[in-house]
């Protein structure tokens, strides 16, 4: 389960401040058994560096909210999972942003970096 959670966190961070929908996350990770989806969801709810927002709702749900406790209920709400900024910083290799003096333009570039790397590597993956 640890590897699955790590993969899920990478995917969530990869999507940056926009986050990723719960259904898209499960699809990307190729999760099919409902029990695995539910187990992953329970584990993600316990990570304080994640936020959970509903479709068209900017206010995040509390992980303790009964509306999102069950995977099936959360999926029906078209829930998005967003990594908080400090977790996204770790994802791009920034471990001490207070002393790094990162400007907003630099941070924006770092947020775009995973998408750029993927878009450049995709043609190479398709050739194999």
N, C-alpha and C positions, 0 to 999 in steps of 0.2 A: 504493500500500500504506500510505503514511503516514496518509491519511485514514481508512482502514479500521481501523488500529491506534488512532487517536485515538477513533474511534467506539466501538471495543471497550472502551477504557479508561474512557470516559464511562459506558458501560453497566455495567461492573464496579463502578465507584465509586457509581453510582446505587443499587445494591443494598446498599451499606453493609457492615457487618461480617458480614452473613449470606452475602455473596457471591452468585454466579450460577453455575448449572451450565454446563458447556461446551456441551451441546446446546441449552440455552435461549439462550445467547449467540449461537450460530450461527443459530438460528431468528429471533431478534429482528433480527439484522443481515441477514437474508434471504440467507444464504450457501448456495449449492447446489453449485457444483462442488467436488469433493473436493480438488482441488489448491489452491483458494483457502483452504479450511478448514485444510488442512495447513500452508500458508504462514503464515497468521495464527497458528496454534498455535505454530509454530517461533519466530515473533517474540515472542509473549507469554511463552514460556519464558525468553527472554533479558532480561526486564524484572525487575530485582531487587526492585521495590516490589510484586510480586504473590506470593501464596501459593497453593498448589494442594493441596486436601484431597479425600480420597476420601469416598464415602458412608459415614457412620457412623464416620469416622476423623478425630479432632481433630488428629492430628499431620500437619503438612503434608509433602508429598513434596518432595524436592529437585528442582529443575528438571533436574538431571543424571540423575535416576533413570530407568533403562531402562524401567520399567513405564509411564511417561507420556511418553516421548520421541516416540512416534508418535501422531498425532491419533486414530486408530482405537482404539488401546489406552487412551488417556486417556478417550475417550468411553465405553468399556465399563465403566470404573471409576466412572462417574457423577461425574466430577471436578467440584469447585467451584473457582471462581477468586475469590479475595478480595484486594482492594486493602489494603495495609498502611495503618495509620492516617494517616501523613503524606501519602500520596497522596489519601486520602479528604478530608483537611483542605484540600488544594489544590482539590479538586473543589467544595467549598462556600465557597471564597474565603478560607480561613485560610492565610496564608503564613508567619506567625511565631507559632506557638501558645505558645511559651515566654514571650514578652513580653505576650501578649494576656490571660493570666490567666483562661482559659476554665474554668468549673466543669464537673463531670461532667453536671449537668442541662443546661447550655447546650450541651455537646457532643452529648448525646443528642438535643436539639431540632434541632441542625444535621444530625445523621444522618438524622432524619426529614423534613427539609425537602424533599429531592427527591421523596419519595413524596407529600407533601402538595401540592406544586406540580402534580405530574402528575395527582393525583386531582381537583384543582379545574379543571384545564385540559381534562380528558377530555370533560366534557359539552359544552364549547365546540367541541372538535374534531369531535364527533359531529354537531353541528348543521350543519356546513359541507358 
